[in-house]
Amino acid sequence: MEFATLIARMTGAAARGAGAEVAACFTADGVYHDVFYGAFQGHAAIADLIETHFHRDAADFLWDVHDPVASGEVGYARYTFSYTSKLPDSTGRRTIFEGVAICRLRDGLIAEYTELANVFPALAMLGFADARLARLAARQARELTQRAGPRHLGA
């Protein structure tokens, strides 16, 4: 399947809460790395991410994909994503963020979905406290350090 069609199908299904449809866009051993919830591997876990976590914490999703491109085994797409929060401290607040999806592709499906997202403006719109934002920033710094390796830190 063409990458633009695949990523549009996946994001549209996620916005609707159709976990099985999202999972069908992945290989059987596929991994969805969510910027908030972490990694989910396999069809059942990916469906659970969408049906349980996404729709437990938010509603009224809009997920627009912009400029999808693919080259061989890798696909990229910029996106904007918005929702209305169901979280206790921000119930009813609407927020938006933008990011880039990085997809490892195999046999016309997504083998690995990773996102890089600018989450801090979105979380500030939800009224997250500074301490909570600082904890998230520290976690993202640790994850970046692990991905990039010690060479980038002068080691």
VMD Tcl script that draws the C-alpha trace (Angstrom):
set ca {
  {0.00 0.00 0.00}
  {1.25 3.51 -0.76}
  {2.58 5.24 2.36}
  {0.33 8.31 2.08}
  {-2.74 6.04 2.03}
  {-1.40 3.87 4.86}
  {-0.61 6.75 7.24}
  {-3.95 8.46 6.46}
  {-5.79 5.20 7.16}
  {-3.91 4.67 10.43}
  {-4.39 8.20 11.77}
  {-8.03 8.37 10.71}
  {-8.79 5.09 12.46}
  {-6.96 6.27 15.59}
  {-9.01 9.47 15.68}
  {-12.21 7.40 15.46}
  {-11.06 4.99 18.17}
  {-10.98 2.03 15.80}
  {-8.14 0.11 17.40}
  {-8.39 -2.97 15.19}
  {-8.19 -0.79 12.07}
  {-5.09 0.95 13.42}
  {-3.50 -2.40 14.26}
  {-4.23 -3.69 10.75}
  {-1.92 -0.97 9.40}
  {0.98 -2.62 11.27}
  {2.93 -5.81 10.77}
  {2.10 -8.56 13.29}
  {5.20 -7.64 15.31}
  {4.81 -3.91 14.68}
  {5.56 -1.33 17.37}
  {3.74 1.95 17.99}
  {5.92 4.33 20.02}
  {3.51 6.91 21.43}
  {4.99 10.15 22.72}
  {2.82 10.01 25.87}
  {2.12 6.34 26.57}
  {5.29 4.61 25.39}
  {5.75 1.54 23.18}
  {3.03 -0.95 22.26}
  {3.95 -4.03 20.24}
  {1.67 -6.35 18.31}
  {-1.86 -6.00 17.04}
  {-3.61 -6.52 20.39}
  {-1.42 -4.01 22.24}
  {-1.75 -1.38 19.50}
  {-5.54 -1.77 19.45}
  {-5.54 -1.43 23.25}
  {-3.48 1.77 23.05}
  {-6.10 3.35 20.83}
  {-9.26 1.98 22.42}
  {-8.20 2.27 26.05}
  {-5.58 4.94 26.53}
  {-6.37 7.47 23.78}
  {-10.10 7.51 24.36}
  {-9.88 7.26 28.14}
  {-7.92 10.51 28.38}
  {-9.32 12.56 25.49}
  {-12.15 12.96 22.97}
  {-13.02 14.76 19.74}
  {-9.76 13.89 18.00}
  {-8.62 15.54 14.79}
  {-5.44 14.16 13.22}
  {-4.32 15.75 9.96}
  {-1.36 14.38 8.00}
  {0.71 16.78 5.90}
  {3.34 16.09 3.24}
  {3.79 12.31 3.63}
  {6.87 11.00 1.84}
  {8.49 7.57 1.69}
  {11.73 6.20 0.40}
  {12.13 2.45 0.44}
  {11.66 1.23 4.00}
  {11.08 4.61 5.68}
  {8.12 6.98 5.59}
  {7.80 10.46 7.12}
  {4.80 12.70 7.61}
  {4.24 15.96 9.44}
  {1.01 16.09 11.37}
  {-1.22 18.27 13.51}
  {-3.21 16.56 16.23}
  {-5.87 18.01 18.49}
  {-8.29 16.78 21.11}
  {-10.45 17.72 24.06}
  {-8.97 16.57 27.36}
  {-10.70 14.23 29.80}
  {-7.84 14.45 32.32}
  {-8.96 15.57 35.80}
  {-6.98 18.83 35.87}
  {-7.88 19.85 32.32}
  {-11.28 18.35 31.55}
  {-12.96 20.06 28.62}
  {-9.89 21.99 27.46}
  {-8.97 21.68 23.79}
  {-5.35 21.46 22.74}
  {-3.28 20.98 19.61}
  {0.24 19.92 18.86}
  {2.31 19.17 15.84}
  {4.83 16.50 15.14}
  {6.51 14.22 12.67}
  {5.75 10.53 12.25}
  {8.68 8.31 11.35}
  {7.64 4.91 10.05}
  {9.75 1.87 9.32}
  {7.89 0.02 6.58}
  {7.80 -3.67 5.70}
  {5.61 -5.48 3.20}
  {3.37 -2.45 2.72}
  {2.67 -2.05 6.45}
  {4.15 -0.15 9.37}
  {6.74 -2.18 11.25}
  {7.60 0.67 13.62}
  {5.89 4.01 14.22}
  {7.77 6.67 16.16}
  {6.75 10.26 16.64}
  {8.66 13.39 17.44}
  {6.17 15.92 18.75}
  {6.31 19.40 20.16}
  {4.19 18.56 23.19}
  {5.03 21.41 25.55}
  {2.79 24.09 23.98}
  {-0.08 21.58 23.94}
  {0.40 20.63 27.58}
  {0.70 24.28 28.58}
  {-2.66 24.86 26.83}
  {-4.06 22.15 29.09}
  {-2.76 23.99 32.16}
  {-0.12 21.44 33.19}
  {1.89 22.67 36.17}
  {5.52 23.63 35.68}
  {6.72 20.69 37.80}
  {4.77 18.23 35.65}
  {6.21 19.77 32.47}
  {9.71 19.57 33.97}
  {9.28 15.84 34.70}
  {8.20 15.22 31.11}
  {11.12 17.26 29.77}
  {13.55 15.24 31.91}
  {12.06 11.96 30.66}
  {12.32 13.10 27.05}
  {15.94 14.17 27.65}
  {16.77 10.69 28.98}
  {15.10 9.02 26.00}
  {16.89 11.29 23.52}
  {20.22 10.57 25.18}
  {19.56 6.82 24.89}
  {18.61 7.09 21.21}
  {21.43 9.42 20.19}
  {24.18 7.77 22.19}
  {27.10 9.14 24.19}
  {28.93 10.59 21.16}
  {26.52 13.53 21.11}
  {27.28 14.34 24.73}
  {31.01 14.57 24.16}
  {31.77 11.17 25.63}
}
mol new
graphics top color blue
foreach p $ca { graphics top sphere $p radius 0.5 }
foreach p [lrange $ca 0 end-1] q [lrange $ca 1 end] { graphics top cylinder $p $q radius 0.2 }
display resetview
